[in-house]
Amino acid sequence: PDDEALEPYVAGFLGVYRRYGPVIRAWMEEHVSDPEVNQAGVESYTRIAAAFERRLRRNGAPADDVTLMALMAMLERFAYFHCQAGPSTRDAGAARGLVAVMRRGFFAA
């Protein structure tokens, strides 16, 4: 995602996670035994990580495997806790807050 698209991208991920969280967690935690379903998860994870890697590189920030794993783990765990929270804490500001952390912690050169 580019700079303008980062917040809508994260907001979209939160929406997808709200609907498919158990499946995403199963992929992330390698609990999927069906090879086709597992492949779909790997491809999705790879596309998201590749988009973040491109953005990190464009910003001159580190884009090594450890950084990407940390960024992906933060995105998934944030989505998990966000979706587990009560409705009063599930507002539009969640994506904005996470994007602020991402920009300061990952995308700053």
Buried (B, 14 or more C-beta within 10 A) or exposed (E): BEEEEBBEBBBEBBEBBEEEBEBBBBBBEEEBEEEEEBEBBEEBBEEBBEBBBEBBEEBEBEBEEEBBEEBBEBBBEBBBEBBEEEEEEBEEEBBEBBBEEBBEEBBEE
